[in-house]
Amino acid sequence: MGRSTRLSKRSKKRPVSSGPVVSKTGVPYDYIVIIDSGSTGSRVFVYNWLNPSYVLKKGLDYKELLHKSGFNLLKKRLVNYGRERDERDGDNYDKDTEPTADHESEANGPFRFPRIGHKDKWYTKVKPGISSFNTSPQKIGKHHLKHLLDLASSVIPKSQHYRTPIFLHSTAGMRLLNPTEQERLLSNICDYFRSNSDFYLPDCASHINVLDGNVEGLYGWLAINYLTGALDDPESHNHGKNHTTYGLLDMGGASTQVAFEPNSTETKKHKKNLFSIELTEVPSTSISNTSSTSLKEYGKFTKPKTLDYDVYSDSFLGFGIYQAYQNYSSTLIDNYKKEQKIDPETSPSYLHFPIPDPCMPRGYTTKRIVEDEGVHFTGESDFPKCLASIFPVLSKSPYNYGADKPDGDCSEFNNIKEVSSCLMNENIPAFDFDVNHFIGVSGYWDSVESLLEYHKTHANAEDLGKRGLKKDKKKKKDPETYDYKIIYRETQEICSESLSGLIKLNDGRPSNDQLTEVELSELCFKSSWILNFLHLGLGFPRFGIDQITDENSQFKSLELVENIGDSSFSWTLGRAILYANDEYVQAFNNFTLENISQGKGNSENIRSKLLKRPGFYYSAAPNVYHYGAEEDTFPPRPRYTESEDYSYSSSYTSQYEPNKSESKWSIEPHRWYGFLTFSALLIFIIWLMIGYRGRAALKQRIEDKVRSILSLKHKINIKRHPFQYFRLNNSSTGTMDYELGHVSQETDLDNNKPTHNEQFIVSEDDDKPN
């Protein structure tokens, strides 16, 4: 897809203050660094939580600590999804807000799992994706990772670096590389982290890796249900049939994740295709939880309850926005060759005319790289043709059965067939939209938001919400709901606009919100792809047509969001939740063993009194268990010590540049540059070695060769142009050299030769045929 450059509001370097070592109540914080390396860039997130060992050792009430500590909790609940853009892109990016009434209600609200802390400025992004360094992996440290480490090392107190784990999980962009390229990049990343930071990195394989798409979906599922409050307060999110969680639709650049908890019938039917996630509640004191009994081994605390979730998670590689655009472009090329009866094996770069693109605006022509070759495309602004041209990307997918097979359900948009499910097969649990309520993030939100923001100037746009989603005027804090009629109508109008029409719309927007021509040209495809993927790929009902959207219903079947509460979505939060939950369980087990060793309680059947560590496994392979924190063969993070005499060996700057982008020159290898330098040096050495006479002879030979070439060129020109004018008296026997002006018409230089005027006279008889 086209790339464009826009000045960032945060292009200035600005200081980032270090986070606290301990809370206001004196409880230490544990930090974690998680880097999401996607197809278009890397994002670093820093999270923290209260140290569980300290809480247990001191016998403190966790809920009371949250209330008193001023802990900067991640905001929750589906209310007021925030501003037009991510708060990180705003002017108040660097503001740290004090705990508010919302914070108080969060701390006092129901919870079952560790509370995760995060601030807006504990984040930065670097472009492009790490897969761009596949040809020069040695450059990834200085030109990419350094900017991420600068942020993390500035946020986390220096005394805590040695005990702060760092993770880099790469996603779809790296999945497209071959294993050798992946290994070289990951090895360079791990080496750079270990050489240039003091963060806790006991094992490269588990900390620096290519994340499976289905695991990425699991982390996203945890994050979305944590932020909505569904994990901590399931009673307030009862969708029916004892179903209390939300499904996730996360569209990235190269892949799309789908993760949800099926209904009980589908769970039994597809048990072998599901992931089992095991979480454990935070230990509570016997005083705050009178309904539970406490054993002496647990001191003041009750034994926490373990909860299991059966989740289906899948990653559709190749169906992210940018990769789908590549596949769509290839389809256009194939169709053009077929229509023009061009050999299918012909290279696209040899096509003489731009290929029509119905999803691009009329009047716009661009060159796109398709399968490593530059191809020109020209816009048509043809919405029906755009939808039809996108459909083959779904119908030719390896996921679907195909319309010609018995179980196939894959057909284009038409008035008879409501929806189809090209990507659904018998291995995927069926959606139950009575209880399966989904939240769409990332590409879903961005595409629809960009589309509908540009049609606020239309007469019908006054009924749209902030992102063009249906707005409930009576309940301003209700979630904004996806409505097919609105999305389809606005997509049709945008796709019918010419480039000049889109530019006119663009000019009517504030200058800092205007899009580039490239971004304008992609509006139609992005929203059309969402329509195809949701309703023809996954089989989602056309909300607003196939089923009436209930305005008074608390739960909607599909919501497209950017923020949940005041928190932006990232699957990295799910990774942090698992790590924190596992640390709490390990701390509780250590606390129990210590009590038993001191004679507090019964020493029999010790194993039965210990909690199973949180993590997940694939149901078809239950023996392959993935722990939430460090793997069983590696030690946990070092314990917190109050000493501030820790020797900090690495030096970092407290200044960093958010949204840093590296140029192509910095990333790509410059072998040709070295080759030219070497060649020039070699020629110079040879020039010196041949000596003065040799150089003179070589110079003479070159001059003769040039003179010979010029003479040959002159002869060729004479043959091509036989009628030429020559200077007078140009023979070798002439004694005088006249200019034309010096010869009078009456003078004869030679009685046997005509005068100069006669030389240039063409007789009329010469033109007559014989």
PANUFI-422580 format. One line per field, with one value per residue (C-alpha): residue number from 1; residue in one letter; x, z, y. Coordinates in steps of 0.05 Angstrom, whole numbers, always signed. Layout:
REM PANUFI-422580
i <- [NUM; ...]
aa <- [A; ...]
x <- [X; ...]
z <- [Z; ...]
y <- [Y; ...]
END
This chain:
REM PANUFI-422580
i <- [1; 2; 3; 4; 5; 6; 7; 8; 9; 10; 11; 12; 13; 14; 15; 16; 17; 18; 19; 20; 21; 22; 23; 24; 25; 26; 27; 28; 29; 30; 31; 32; 33; 34; 35; 36; 37; 38; 39; 40; 41; 42; 43; 44; 45; 46; 47; 48; 49; 50; 51; 52; 53; 54; 55; 56; 57; 58; 59; 60; 61; 62; 63; 64; 65; 66; 67; 68; 69; 70; 71; 72; 73; 74; 75; 76; 77; 78; 79; 80; 81; 82; 83; 84; 85; 86; 87; 88; 89; 90; 91; 92; 93; 94; 95; 96; 97; 98; 99; 100; 101; 102; 103; 104; 105; 106; 107; 108; 109; 110; 111; 112; 113; 114; 115; 116; 117; 118; 119; 120; 121; 122; 123; 124; 125; 126; 127; 128; 129; 130; 131; 132; 133; 134; 135; 136; 137; 138; 139; 140; 141; 142; 143; 144; 145; 146; 147; 148; 149; 150; 151; 152; 153; 154; 155; 156; 157; 158; 159; 160; 161; 162; 163; 164; 165; 166; 167; 168; 169; 170; 171; 172; 173; 174; 175; 176; 177; 178; 179; 180; 181; 182; 183; 184; 185; 186; 187; 188; 189; 190; 191; 192; 193; 194; 195; 196; 197; 198; 199; 200; 201; 202; 203; 204; 205; 206; 207; 208; 209; 210; 211; 212; 213; 214; 215; 216; 217; 218; 219; 220; 221; 222; 223; 224; 225; 226; 227; 228; 229; 230; 231; 232; 233; 234; 235; 236; 237; 238; 239; 240; 241; 242; 243; 244; 245; 246; 247; 248; 249; 250; 251; 252; 253; 254; 255; 256; 257; 258; 259; 260; 261; 262; 263; 264; 265; 266; 267; 268; 269; 270; 271; 272; 273; 274; 275; 276; 277; 278; 279; 280; 281; 282; 283; 284; 285; 286; 287; 288; 289; 290; 291; 292; 293; 294; 295; 296; 297; 298; 299; 300; 301; 302; 303; 304; 305; 306; 307; 308; 309; 310; 311; 312; 313; 314; 315; 316; 317; 318; 319; 320; 321; 322; 323; 324; 325; 326; 327; 328; 329; 330; 331; 332; 333; 334; 335; 336; 337; 338; 339; 340; 341; 342; 343; 344; 345; 346; 347; 348; 349; 350; 351; 352; 353; 354; 355; 356; 357; 358; 359; 360; 361; 362; 363; 364; 365; 366; 367; 368; 369; 370; 371; 372; 373; 374; 375; 376; 377; 378; 379; 380; 381; 382; 383; 384; 385; 386; 387; 388; 389; 390; 391; 392; 393; 394; 395; 396; 397; 398; 399; 400; 401; 402; 403; 404; 405; 406; 407; 408; 409; 410; 411; 412; 413; 414; 415; 416; 417; 418; 419; 420; 421; 422; 423; 424; 425; 426; 427; 428; 429; 430; 431; 432; 433; 434; 435; 436; 437; 438; 439; 440; 441; 442; 443; 444; 445; 446; 447; 448; 449; 450; 451; 452; 453; 454; 455; 456; 457; 458; 459; 460; 461; 462; 463; 464; 465; 466; 467; 468; 469; 470; 471; 472; 473; 474; 475; 476; 477; 478; 479; 480; 481; 482; 483; 484; 485; 486; 487; 488; 489; 490; 491; 492; 493; 494; 495; 496; 497; 498; 499; 500; 501; 502; 503; 504; 505; 506; 507; 508; 509; 510; 511; 512; 513; 514; 515; 516; 517; 518; 519; 520; 521; 522; 523; 524; 525; 526; 527; 528; 529; 530; 531; 532; 533; 534; 535; 536; 537; 538; 539; 540; 541; 542; 543; 544; 545; 546; 547; 548; 549; 550; 551; 552; 553; 554; 555; 556; 557; 558; 559; 560; 561; 562; 563; 564; 565; 566; 567; 568; 569; 570; 571; 572; 573; 574; 575; 576; 577; 578; 579; 580; 581; 582; 583; 584; 585; 586; 587; 588; 589; 590; 591; 592; 593; 594; 595; 596; 597; 598; 599; 600; 601; 602; 603; 604; 605; 606; 607; 608; 609; 610; 611; 612; 613; 614; 615; 616; 617; 618; 619; 620; 621; 622; 623; 624; 625; 626; 627; 628; 629; 630; 631; 632; 633; 634; 635; 636; 637; 638; 639; 640; 641; 642; 643; 644; 645; 646; 647; 648; 649; 650; 651; 652; 653; 654; 655; 656; 657; 658; 659; 660; 661; 662; 663; 664; 665; 666; 667; 668; 669; 670; 671; 672; 673; 674; 675; 676; 677; 678; 679; 680; 681; 682; 683; 684; 685; 686; 687; 688; 689; 690; 691; 692; 693; 694; 695; 696; 697; 698; 699; 700; 701; 702; 703; 704; 705; 706; 707; 708; 709; 710; 711; 712; 713; 714; 715; 716; 717; 718; 719; 720; 721; 722; 723; 724; 725; 726; 727; 728; 729; 730; 731; 732; 733; 734; 735; 736; 737; 738; 739; 740; 741; 742; 743; 744; 745; 746; 747; 748; 749; 750; 751; 752; 753; 754; 755; 756; 757; 758; 759; 760; 761; 762; 763; 764; 765; 766; 767; 768; 769; 770]
aa <- [M; G; R; S; T; R; L; S; K; R; S; K; K; R; P; V; S; S; G; P; V; V; S; K; T; G; V; P; Y; D; Y; I; V; I; I; D; S; G; S; T; G; S; R; V; F; V; Y; N; W; L; N; P; S; Y; V; L; K; K; G; L; D; Y; K; E; L; L; H; K; S; G; F; N; L; L; K; K; R; L; V; N; Y; G; R; E; R; D; E; R; D; G; D; N; Y; D; K; D; T; E; P; T; A; D; H; E; S; E; A; N; G; P; F; R; F; P; R; I; G; H; K; D; K; W; Y; T; K; V; K; P; G; I; S; S; F; N; T; S; P; Q; K; I; G; K; H; H; L; K; H; L; L; D; L; A; S; S; V; I; P; K; S; Q; H; Y; R; T; P; I; F; L; H; S; T; A; G; M; R; L; L; N; P; T; E; Q; E; R; L; L; S; N; I; C; D; Y; F; R; S; N; S; D; F; Y; L; P; D; C; A; S; H; I; N; V; L; D; G; N; V; E; G; L; Y; G; W; L; A; I; N; Y; L; T; G; A; L; D; D; P; E; S; H; N; H; G; K; N; H; T; T; Y; G; L; L; D; M; G; G; A; S; T; Q; V; A; F; E; P; N; S; T; E; T; K; K; H; K; K; N; L; F; S; I; E; L; T; E; V; P; S; T; S; I; S; N; T; S; S; T; S; L; K; E; Y; G; K; F; T; K; P; K; T; L; D; Y; D; V; Y; S; D; S; F; L; G; F; G; I; Y; Q; A; Y; Q; N; Y; S; S; T; L; I; D; N; Y; K; K; E; Q; K; I; D; P; E; T; S; P; S; Y; L; H; F; P; I; P; D; P; C; M; P; R; G; Y; T; T; K; R; I; V; E; D; E; G; V; H; F; T; G; E; S; D; F; P; K; C; L; A; S; I; F; P; V; L; S; K; S; P; Y; N; Y; G; A; D; K; P; D; G; D; C; S; E; F; N; N; I; K; E; V; S; S; C; L; M; N; E; N; I; P; A; F; D; F; D; V; N; H; F; I; G; V; S; G; Y; W; D; S; V; E; S; L; L; E; Y; H; K; T; H; A; N; A; E; D; L; G; K; R; G; L; K; K; D; K; K; K; K; K; D; P; E; T; Y; D; Y; K; I; I; Y; R; E; T; Q; E; I; C; S; E; S; L; S; G; L; I; K; L; N; D; G; R; P; S; N; D; Q; L; T; E; V; E; L; S; E; L; C; F; K; S; S; W; I; L; N; F; L; H; L; G; L; G; F; P; R; F; G; I; D; Q; I; T; D; E; N; S; Q; F; K; S; L; E; L; V; E; N; I; G; D; S; S; F; S; W; T; L; G; R; A; I; L; Y; A; N; D; E; Y; V; Q; A; F; N; N; F; T; L; E; N; I; S; Q; G; K; G; N; S; E; N; I; R; S; K; L; L; K; R; P; G; F; Y; Y; S; A; A; P; N; V; Y; H; Y; G; A; E; E; D; T; F; P; P; R; P; R; Y; T; E; S; E; D; Y; S; Y; S; S; S; Y; T; S; Q; Y; E; P; N; K; S; E; S; K; W; S; I; E; P; H; R; W; Y; G; F; L; T; F; S; A; L; L; I; F; I; I; W; L; M; I; G; Y; R; G; R; A; A; L; K; Q; R; I; E; D; K; V; R; S; I; L; S; L; K; H; K; I; N; I; K; R; H; P; F; Q; Y; F; R; L; N; N; S; S; T; G; T; M; D; Y; E; L; G; H; V; S; Q; E; T; D; L; D; N; N; K; P; T; H; N; E; Q; F; I; V; S; E; D; D; D; K; P; N]
x <- [+0; +24; +66; +64; +102; +69; +101; +89; +61; +113; +172; +210; +254; +226; +248; +211; +211; +227; +172; +168; +206; +153; +80; +55; +43; +115; +99; +152; +132; +150; +160; +158; +178; +140; +155; +103; +142; +89; +92; +94; +133; +152; +116; +146; +100; +120; +73; +78; +42; +49; +101; +63; +118; +119; +43; +40; +99; +69; -1; -31; -100; -92; -156; -140; -71; -100; -144; -87; -26; -45; -32; -40; -90; -109; -179; -234; -306; -339; -354; -337; -286; -246; -222; -214; -142; -100; -84; -12; -15; -44; -12; -22; +19; +68; +17; +13; -55; -67; -116; -187; -257; -254; -190; -224; -282; -233; -195; -258; -293; -295; -231; -204; -136; -75; -84; -37; -9; +9; +17; +7; +80; +105; +100; +133; +134; +190; +181; +188; +178; +238; +226; +253; +322; +322; +379; +419; +404; +467; +436; +374; +405; +429; +374; +314; +322; +361; +300; +257; +309; +316; +243; +242; +307; +282; +215; +239; +281; +354; +358; +304; +332; +368; +302; +256; +242; +241; +204; +202; +148; +146; +82; +57; +112; +165; +121; +128; +204; +239; +267; +339; +322; +281; +338; +390; +345; +325; +397; +420; +362; +380; +454; +439; +393; +444; +501; +464; +417; +414; +343; +328; +336; +350; +329; +330; +282; +224; +236; +255; +214; +163; +95; +46; -16; -63; -22; -25; -100; -101; -63; -110; -170; -143; -129; -198; -235; -191; -205; -280; -282; -309; -254; -261; -336; -370; -438; -442; -428; -476; -496; -540; -528; -475; -432; -395; -335; -323; -294; -236; -228; -159; -138; -64; -22; -7; -56; -122; -136; -202; -209; -273; -303; -354; -421; -425; -449; -393; -342; -358; -358; -291; -256; -193; -187; -190; -139; -147; -126; -116; -116; -117; -150; -109; -101; -149; -147; -195; -222; -242; -269; -311; -343; -278; -241; -167; -115; -55; -9; -39; -34; -84; -101; -151; -131; -144; -192; -168; -210; -208; -229; -237; -219; -216; -161; -138; -95; -113; -44; -48; -114; -88; -102; -34; -25; -96; -81; -22; -64; -118; -67; -42; -114; -123; -60; -83; -152; -121; -76; -135; -179; -123; -103; -33; +11; +1; +77; +90; +124; +77; +131; +128; +55; +50; -13; -34; -80; -150; -164; -239; -223; -180; -209; -217; -161; -109; -51; +3; +58; +55; +106; +72; +113; +177; +160; +134; +65; +24; -50; -103; -167; -238; -283; -328; -357; -393; -332; -289; -328; -327; -252; -237; -279; -228; -179; -229; -255; -186; -166; -139; -187; -252; -286; -308; -377; -372; -362; -417; -402; -382; -413; -375; -411; -408; -454; -524; -596; -613; -556; -550; -479; -429; -371; -312; -262; -302; -294; -312; -251; -276; -332; -394; -411; -472; -490; -540; -482; -419; -408; -345; -301; -263; -197; -137; -151; -226; -229; -179; -212; -283; -261; -223; -281; -336; -297; -292; -366; -387; -397; -452; -524; -535; -471; -502; -529; -461; -420; -348; -324; -385; -414; -485; -492; -542; -564; -601; -543; -479; -437; -464; -417; -419; -445; -427; -486; -480; -527; -486; -419; -443; -474; -414; -366; -408; -405; -330; -315; -356; -317; -263; -195; -216; -278; -237; -188; -246; -270; -198; -190; -252; -218; -169; -99; -71; -125; -118; -95; -44; -65; -40; -83; -143; -134; -136; -201; -245; -205; -198; -272; -292; -243; -276; -345; -320; -281; -336; -396; -368; -308; -332; -407; -425; -498; -508; -527; -582; -609; -607; -623; -650; -600; -633; -616; -635; -594; -535; -493; -483; -459; -403; -369; -311; -267; -200; -199; -234; -245; -182; -137; -116; -118; -55; -46; +17; -29; -52; +21; +31; -32; -7; +63; +35; -16; +38; +83; +27; +16; +90; +95; +35; +66; +132; +93; +57; +121; +155; +97; +100; +175; +163; +114; +52; +4; +7; +67; +29; +7; +45; +36; -40; -35; +4; -29; -19; +19; -24; -12; -44; -41; -71; -124; -97; -29; -42; +29; +58; +42; +63; +73; +52; +120; +188; +190; +202; +275; +294; +295; +242; +259; +308; +277; +267; +319; +317; +391; +404; +477; +464; +520; +488; +535; +500; +491; +427; +399; +337; +317; +282; +246; +175; +149; +220; +224; +287; +301; +309; +382; +396; +365; +385; +455; +501; +542; +544; +574; +630; +640; +647; +696; +738; +737; +759; +817; +838; +839; +880; +932; +937; +944; +1005; +1036; +1038; +1085; +1090; +1102; +1047; +998; +1018; +1009; +942; +920; +940; +902; +840; +845; +853; +794; +750; +772; +756; +687; +673; +697; +652; +594; +608; +608; +542; +511; +534; +501; +437; +437; +470; +446; +492; +521; +596; +642; +666; +734; +739; +787; +859; +884; +850; +896; +843; +789; +729; +670; +605; +597; +664; +646; +607; +556; +595; +662; +680; +734; +739; +710; +697; +659; +594; +590; +571; +500; +495; +519; +457; +407; +362; +336; +261; +276; +308; +241; +206; +198; +236]
z <- [+0; -11; +42; +59; +106; +153; +206; +275; +329; +375; +329; +383; +432; +501; +569; +600; +675; +709; +740; +815; +851; +905; +913; +962; +1012; +1006; +963; +908; +835; +786; +714; +647; +576; +518; +445; +391; +326; +272; +197; +195; +258; +329; +391; +460; +521; +594; +648; +723; +782; +857; +879; +904; +950; +990; +996; +1021; +1068; +1101; +1102; +1066; +1036; +961; +949; +1003; +973; +905; +938; +976; +931; +876; +827; +756; +733; +661; +650; +638; +617; +550; +560; +518; +470; +470; +419; +345; +350; +399; +459; +447; +385; +422; +455; +525; +511; +566; +619; +680; +711; +785; +808; +797; +817; +760; +790; +857; +828; +791; +855; +894; +839; +834; +812; +810; +776; +785; +767; +712; +711; +650; +631; +563; +556; +572; +498; +432; +361; +311; +236; +193; +215; +234; +174; +132; +160; +130; +83; +135; +204; +233; +227; +268; +334; +318; +270; +305; +373; +403; +400; +436; +490; +501; +520; +564; +600; +613; +642; +687; +747; +735; +799; +772; +703; +723; +748; +693; +638; +566; +510; +436; +400; +324; +286; +215; +180; +205; +191; +117; +119; +111; +173; +158; +154; +217; +255; +234; +256; +322; +339; +325; +367; +427; +422; +419; +479; +521; +500; +506; +565; +634; +628; +650; +590; +614; +549; +478; +450; +497; +501; +429; +379; +323; +356; +328; +302; +346; +408; +388; +385; +455; +484; +449; +476; +547; +537; +509; +565; +618; +593; +587; +658; +634; +669; +736; +738; +694; +726; +694; +625; +621; +548; +561; +566; +620; +568; +595; +550; +486; +421; +388; +315; +306; +235; +226; +165; +144; +184; +220; +287; +309; +381; +419; +470; +434; +464; +503; +444; +398; +454; +462; +387; +375; +440; +405; +366; +426; +472; +547; +587; +662; +707; +783; +826; +868; +941; +988; +1063; +1105; +1134; +1065; +1041; +1097; +1050; +1044; +1094; +1109; +1125; +1170; +1111; +1078; +1138; +1133; +1061; +1029; +975; +908; +858; +790; +728; +659; +593; +528; +471; +397; +366; +294; +251; +178; +149; +86; +104; +139; +105; +70; +50; +24; -18; -48; -64; -93; -137; -163; -179; -220; -259; -274; -296; -341; -375; -387; -415; -461; -481; -455; -438; -363; -355; -379; -327; -300; -310; -386; -390; -432; -402; -330; -302; -283; -208; -191; -117; -132; -146; -218; -238; -194; -223; -181; -184; -135; -121; -135; -128; -128; -193; -205; -237; -256; -237; -254; -215; -239; -179; -192; -127; -152; -192; -131; -88; -144; -153; -79; -74; -108; -52; -5; -52; -71; +2; +27; +87; +48; +18; -45; -73; -116; -58; -17; +47; +11; +27; -12; -58; -76; -52; -83; -65; -55; -12; +53; +74; +61; +99; +52; +108; +155; +152; +195; +240; +263; +315; +289; +315; +360; +354; +410; +459; +418; +419; +383; +389; +327; +336; +297; +222; +231; +271; +229; +163; +184; +223; +163; +117; +157; +181; +109; +99; +157; +106; +72; +91; +121; +162; +219; +248; +253; +316; +325; +280; +236; +276; +299; +355; +411; +427; +489; +521; +503; +542; +507; +460; +388; +345; +275; +228; +159; +125; +145; +129; +62; +42; +60; +27; -37; -37; -23; -77; -127; -115; -162; -136; -143; -102; -47; -47; -39; +22; +48; +41; +85; +144; +194; +165; +219; +203; +128; +92; +36; -34; -23; +39; +3; -54; -4; +32; -15; -14; +62; +76; +19; +46; +115; +83; +45; +102; +154; +113; +59; +96; +167; +153; +201; +192; +159; +222; +207; +149; +165; +237; +269; +315; +383; +406; +478; +484; +530; +488; +413; +366; +338; +363; +329; +379; +386; +461; +516; +572; +566; +546; +476; +456; +449; +454; +494; +554; +551; +553; +615; +649; +642; +668; +728; +744; +742; +788; +838; +839; +847; +903; +938; +930; +960; +1016; +1030; +1030; +1077; +1126; +1124; +1136; +1197; +1225; +1207; +1181; +1160; +1120; +1089; +1016; +1004; +929; +935; +973; +917; +860; +787; +750; +702; +627; +567; +523; +459; +474; +422; +457; +532; +551; +517; +570; +563; +630; +639; +665; +655; +630; +683; +663; +676; +741; +756; +757; +813; +879; +898; +945; +978; +964; +916; +906; +844; +793; +729; +672; +610; +593; +563; +543; +576; +511; +457; +393; +391; +326; +299; +226; +193; +120; +68; +60; +133; +129; +63; +52; +7; -27; -93; -56; -30; -98; -132; -79; -87; -163; -162; -115; -158; -222; -186; -164; -235; -262; -217; -232; -308; -304; -344; -413; -401; -382; -444; -489; -457; -465; -539; -550; -518; -560; -624; -604; -591; -657; -694; -663; -682; -753; -760; -733; -784; -842; -818; -816; -888; -911; -875; -900; -970; -987; -946; -955; -959; -952; -1019; -1045; -995; -1039; -1021; -1083; -1069; -1052; -1022; -972; -986; -944; -981; -972; -1004; -1073; -1120; -1166; -1227; -1210; -1241; -1204; -1258; -1328; -1328; -1261; -1246; -1198; -1126; -1140; -1196; -1150; -1107; -1164; -1176; -1247; -1255; -1308; -1256; -1222; -1285; -1298; -1356]
y <- [+0; +70; +102; +175; +221; +269; +312; +284; +328; +297; +304; +343; +306; +313; +286; +227; +222; +157; +116; +105; +49; +42; +63; +116; +60; +35; -27; -39; -40; -94; -71; -106; -83; -113; -95; -109; -114; -111; -106; -30; -14; -32; -6; -11; -13; -9; -37; -46; -77; -82; -133; -195; -222; -158; -156; -228; -221; -160; -190; -130; -126; -119; -82; -31; -21; -3; +49; +81; +73; +122; +66; +90; +37; +23; +52; +2; -8; +7; +80; +141; +113; +176; +227; +222; +199; +160; +204; +189; +232; +291; +351; +324; +262; +279; +297; +251; +258; +248; +195; +218; +196; +146; +119; +113; +73; +28; +14; +1; -39; -114; -148; -219; -211; -166; -94; -70; +0; +41; +114; +145; +165; +95; +81; +98; +73; +65; +54; +13; -59; -102; -147; -89; -105; -175; -158; -120; -149; -119; -50; -65; -45; +25; +44; +12; -20; +38; +83; +31; +20; +95; +100; +38; +56; +126; +103; +46; +66; +50; +10; -36; -50; -114; -145; -120; -172; -149; -184; -172; -211; -201; -214; -220; -181; -229; -290; -274; -282; -348; -383; -363; -289; -294; -328; -276; -218; -249; -266; -195; -168; -211; -195; -121; -123; -161; -115; -49; -57; -88; -114; -185; -231; -303; -337; -310; -362; -346; -271; -254; -292; -293; -298; -348; -313; -354; -336; -263; -271; -302; -243; -196; -233; -226; -152; -135; -173; -143; -72; -83; -110; -178; -216; -181; -170; -223; -213; -144; -173; -231; -239; -299; -374; -360; -326; -265; -251; -212; -237; -200; -179; -149; -130; -114; -100; -172; -215; -214; -246; -275; -299; -315; -361; -406; -425; -490; -531; -508; -516; -590; -600; -566; -581; -604; -539; -493; -462; -470; -408; -418; -357; -351; -299; -252; -275; -240; -235; -275; -210; -182; -249; -280; -331; -371; -413; -403; -455; -441; -451; -390; -344; -287; -305; -352; -401; -366; -396; -420; -403; -436; -406; -445; -397; -407; -364; -362; -318; -307; -293; -252; -219; -158; -91; -83; -156; -159; -97; -134; -195; -150; -115; -182; -201; -137; -153; -224; -199; -146; -197; -243; -187; -161; -232; -222; -281; -294; -304; -233; -190; -136; -84; -96; -75; -12; +18; +31; -22; +2; +0; +7; +20; +81; +149; +171; +219; +186; +146; +113; +62; +4; -50; -117; -180; -138; -103; -32; -30; +31; +35; +86; +98; +85; +102; +42; +15; -47; -67; -53; -102; -154; -146; -156; -219; -266; -251; -286; -339; -364; -370; -437; -430; -436; -496; -460; -449; -511; -559; -592; -553; -490; -423; -371; -322; -249; -193; -199; -185; -259; -282; -243; -263; -318; -347; -358; -364; -409; -484; -544; -534; -465; -461; -428; -358; -352; -279; -285; -291; -277; -203; -178; -117; -96; -58; -34; -37; -44; +20; +59; +42; +59; +120; +150; +135; +167; +226; +247; +246; +289; +345; +304; +318; +250; +251; +291; +226; +195; +189; +209; +154; +150; +94; +97; +148; +139; +209; +187; +150; +187; +137; +76; +39; +61; +4; -19; -9; -41; +7; +67; +36; +9; +76; +117; +68; +72; +148; +151; +99; +140; +204; +227; +250; +323; +308; +276; +333; +381; +343; +341; +416; +426; +392; +423; +424; +377; +325; +325; +263; +257; +239; +168; +161; +190; +141; +82; +101; +63; -2; -3; +4; -43; -95; -90; -102; -162; -193; -186; -206; -251; -278; -289; -289; -232; -210; -144; -107; -58; -101; -175; -163; -99; -67; -58; +12; -4; -68; -64; -111; -105; -159; -117; -54; -19; +17; +51; +64; +26; +76; +119; +61; +44; -29; -71; -146; -132; -119; -192; -214; -171; -198; -270; -252; -215; -269; -323; -281; -274; -349; -364; -314; -347; -416; -391; -358; -424; -465; -415; -420; -497; -496; -453; -504; -464; -517; -589; -612; -671; -668; -604; -608; -607; -541; -507; -471; -489; -434; -393; -402; -435; -496; -521; -573; -621; -619; -611; -631; -569; -517; -445; -410; -338; -316; -349; -420; -474; -484; -411; -372; -319; -246; -226; -208; -136; -107; -39; -26; +32; +14; -26; -16; +9; -9; +18; +91; +117; +184; +210; +242; +202; +216; +187; +159; +153; +132; +108; +123; +68; +89; +73; +4; -26; -53; -11; -65; -26; +33; -10; -41; +26; +50; -13; -8; +65; +48; -11; +32; +85; +33; +5; +76; +86; +19; +25; +85; +150; +117; +67; +122; +163; +102; +86; +158; +157; +92; +121; +185; +143; +100; +162; +193; +128; +125; +198; +186; +125; +165; +220; +170; +141; +210; +223; +159; +177; +249; +252; +323; +368; +437; +444; +503; +532; +511; +456; +416; +403; +440; +506; +563; +609; +599; +643; +661; +663; +737; +752; +724; +769; +741; +766; +732; +666; +628; +576; +581; +507; +510; +543; +602; +591; +613; +562; +508; +515; +520; +460; +460; +453; +402; +357; +350; +327; +254; +223]
END
